[in-house]
Amino acid sequence: MSEPMPHTAFHDATRIAGGQLAVVALAVKAALAADPTAAILVFDNVTGKVVDLDLRGDDAEVAARYA
C-alpha cells in the first residue's frame, strides 16, 4: 500500500498545515472553528489541484475519513 500524497492548506497567503490529508483536514477544521469566514484552500502537492474536504462530524470522524 502506498503512502497518501501530501497536501498543504493555506489561509489567504499563510500556510496553516502540511502533510497527510487527515492532519491537514483537522488543521483546516480547527482554523474554520476559530474563524468561520476564513478563506482556506487545500492543495494536492503532487498535482497542484485544489482538494475539497468533508469536515462534518467530530475530529475522530474527520481523521478516519482521510486516514
DASUL-V596653 format. One record per residue. N is the residue number from 1. RES is the residue in one small letter. SS is DSSP state (H for helix, E for strand, - for the rest). OMEGA is omega in whole degrees, -180 to 180 (999 if undefined). Layout:
# DASUL-V596653
n res ss omega
N RES SS OMEGA
N RES SS OMEGA
This chain:
# DASUL-V596653
n res ss omega
1 m - -178
2 s - 178
3 e - 174
4 p - -179
5 m - -180
6 p - -179
7 h E 178
8 t E 178
9 a E 179
10 f E 169
11 h E -169
12 d - -179
13 a - -177
14 t E 176
15 r E -179
16 i E 180
17 a E 175
18 g E 179
19 g E -179
20 q - -172
21 l H 179
22 a H 179
23 v H -180
24 v H -180
25 a H 179
26 l H 177
27 a H 178
28 v H 179
29 k H 179
30 a H 179
31 a H 179
32 l H 175
33 a H 180
34 a H -179
35 d - -176
36 p - -180
37 t - -178
38 a - 175
39 a - -176
40 i E 175
41 l E 177
42 v E -178
43 f E 168
44 d E -175
45 n - -178
46 v - -175
47 t - -176
48 g - -179
49 k - 175
50 v E -179
51 v - 174
52 d - -180
53 l - 172
54 d - -175
55 l - 179
56 r - 177
57 g - -180
58 d - -176
59 d H -179
60 a H 179
61 e H 179
62 v H 180
63 a H 180
64 a H -179
65 r H -175
66 y - 178
67 a - 999
